[in-house]
Amino acid sequence: MLHGKVMVAQGGGPTAVINESLAGVVVEARKVPDVQRVYGAFHGVRGIVDEELIDLTQETTHNLEEVAHTPSSALGSTRDKPDLKYCQEIFRVLKAHAISTFFYIGGNDSSDTIRIVAEQARNADYRLRCIHIPKTIDNDLVVNDHCPGYPSAARFVASAFAGINLDNSALPGVYIGVVMGRHAGFLTAASALGQKYPDDGPHLIYMPERVFDIDRFLADVKHNFDRHGRCIVAASEGIHDGAGVPIVTRLAEKVERDAHGNVQLSGTGALADLLVNEVKSKLGIGRVRGDTLGYVQRSFLGCVSDVDQREAREVGEKAVQYARWREEDGSVTIHRTGFYSAEYHLHPLEEIAGKTRTMPDPFISEDGTHITDAFRLYLRPLLGSGMPNAFRLRNYMVPKILKKGDAGQAG
Amino acid sequence: MLHGKVMVAQGGGPTAVINESLAGVVVEARKVPDVQRVYGAFHGVRGIVDEELIDLTQETTHNLEEVAHTPSSALGSTRDKPDLKYCQEIFRVLKAHAISTFFYIGGNDSSDTIRIVAEQARNADYRLRCIHIPKTIDNDLVVNDHCPGYPSAARFVASAFAGINLDNSALPGVYIGVVMGRHAGFLTAASALGQKYPDDGPHLIYMPERVFDIDRFLADVKHNFDRHGRCIVAASEGIHDGAGVPIVTRLAEKVERDAHGNVQLSGTGALADLLVNEVKSKLGIGRVRGDTLGYVQRSFLGCVSDVDQREAREVGEKAVQYARWREEDGSVTIHRTGFYSAEYHLHPLEEIAGKTRTMPDPFISEDGTHITDAFRLYLRPLLGSGMPNAFRLRNYMVPKILKKGDAGQAG
């Protein structure tokens, strides 16, 4: 039963729609007669420990709706990965403020944090309802068909590569675009959804689900460049060699690691530059360019999937419904029921927490350097309505006069 | 008088609206009764020399309209900078195909090319009407108030930094975003149009119009980081030291140069990484991230200013009108007549060709690290309608219970 004071927080990397889930929680919780206060914690669990809390019961509905449509965590986020002591501290604050329900919007790590907090409450015989609300541009939560945040980021990546394809077609060469994704290639794979015509890029897609071999990569690029006179590559930042070592560490003098012990992959152009230099020096191709799509992938103001928006809102609303009518903790999950429709369930935290889903084999092409129609069918409806479309001129060739013998090579 | 066969080509870097100008030329030229054929050259002047031409008279109006809304040069582009011999070759092909009018859509270099071609025609007593149609995301053509292509790229940059500001606010640290622009800082300056609240980033903007000093830069970053707990920097790829040497060359082992002898600045993350490393090593700040916005700035599918779209179309249409009713070569120019309205003129090629405009002093703040309200007023109407907007939660602080003595530091 939802009553008294409830707390909501946001953790991990921001997404374009994470505030939809926040608004879903706040707007719904404020409708429940027995709920006195809805608190928000600044910067995730860090804000709870520091007692940096705001009273969202005093926020206007109109402003909540505007914030809902604004990308990136409005409450702030954190990369802290709480250990047992940290979780005890969280629990101590929740108890001091007489919080009855804790909603945590986040990915794998956040789901694990809330799992431990729930455990603390049970051990202390304190009635705390704990609900995890999914979000991650990596799309790597298990059980879920997909995760809120991913479709909008995928829409950005697809639109970016559609544009890059046009650019590269106008000024041909090799282009290498590095996309976010440490263990899961879902976001990098989204680059393929920008393709329309058969010779459109990306011609090669490298995901962390397959071992990356630099010689194989060079042969792939050469093959495509010889065929199309150009070649567009999409590579996950997390591509690694057979031993699991990220390719980017080949270059980095000192490698930065985060609180989870992970090598820093984002916020540097090192991987793209490394791959560009390989192609330049080994294949002798003139125009080779590399970009790292960077933080705009998850935060660009004005690129959002309306399907993603709606679902992110709904998982927030469902979380409140589950907290109200059910006597169990859990994680809200998304399940596909049609082409396209979805429904939601509440799943035990233990089965979600800390686990990582990667691209299933049927989504990856046989040769491991592209995606399949199964993936196209999976992703297309998630991108939402109004996806922009690219058109080409039809090539009605003019007969040559001065160079009559030459064959036309337009395009 | 516009008659017989006309030729259109696109040169230089693609933009989001360059095909609007193409459609403007083709659709209008096809309405002129005496025009028999409208030819398009593949990959700019390169396509003319190679006689890679298509007959745009056979294209459907509907497809032309769809192509108009597609970013990047539909005819393909070139970085070739024709010398006298190359221009003679262009002229030879135009003459062989009995071209009466040549429309060239491009920036400074393209305007110089068409100037030389026009000279060739005059020297040979061949009646060739030469019209330059402006486009450049750099916004650096002289005489013009602004250039088609710039507003859409500026909209992308403003939206990107608005999103990055939200992201950086959720997970604070130093963020350095590198924006295109070798000599002119207009596009980098556009990052400021993403600001809404007084403490929003970018907090620092470095443009090629001012000398970049690394120690001064570090002091600026430290000052802002101390004040806001975070700092967002926008830097032009073309920032240089007092001797005019690009900062990026400090790192690059071997520097790539283009046909114009310019150091390659785009398609590499080197400058952002260099600046990030300086901040990390000298200021000891933990979370420092760098992105290079890259080719999406000019080609992203789905980020366009409707004002830019309309004007790009109009300069194409005006070019045809000038060719039809006037007996002179020239460059179509844009002039501001209201807040906001614009009109077009035909200007002598000699006064545009090869010249570069940079940010005027009144657009740059006194300390050289930001922009002024004059620039905000200049750019805002060009960004077009429907610019997305970011909203914040209002911070109604909850009184602390466990840490009563602490002052709240929300936000």
Interface residues (C-beta under 8 A of the other chain):
Chain A: Q10 G13 P14 Y39 G40 F42 H43 D50 E51 E52 L53 I54 D55 L56 Q58 E59 T60 N63 L64 E66 V67 H69 T70 P71 S72 S73 A74 L75 G76 S77 T78 R79 R92 V93 A96 H97 S159 A160 A162 G163 I164 L166 D167 N168 S169 A170 L171 Y175 G177 G194 S266 G267 T268 G269 A270 A272 D273 V276 V288 R289 G290 D291 T292 L293 G294 Y295 V296 R298 S299 F300 L301 G302 C303 M387 P388 N389 A390 F391 R392 L393 R394 N395 Y396 M397 V398 K400 I401 L402 K403 D406 G408 Q409 A410 G411
Chain B: Q10 G13 P14 Y39 G40 F42 H43 D50 E51 E52 L53 I54 D55 L56 Q58 E59 T60 N63 L64 E66 V67 H69 T70 P71 S72 S73 A74 L75 G76 S77 T78 R79 R92 V93 A96 H97 S159 A160 A162 G163 I164 L166 D167 N168 S169 A170 L171 Y175 G177 G194 S266 G267 T268 G269 A270 A272 D273 V276 V288 R289 G290 D291 T292 L293 G294 Y295 V296 R298 S299 F300 L301 G302 C303 M387 P388 N389 A390 F391 R392 L393 R394 N395 Y396 M397 V398 K400 I401 L402 K403 D406 G408 Q409 A410 G411
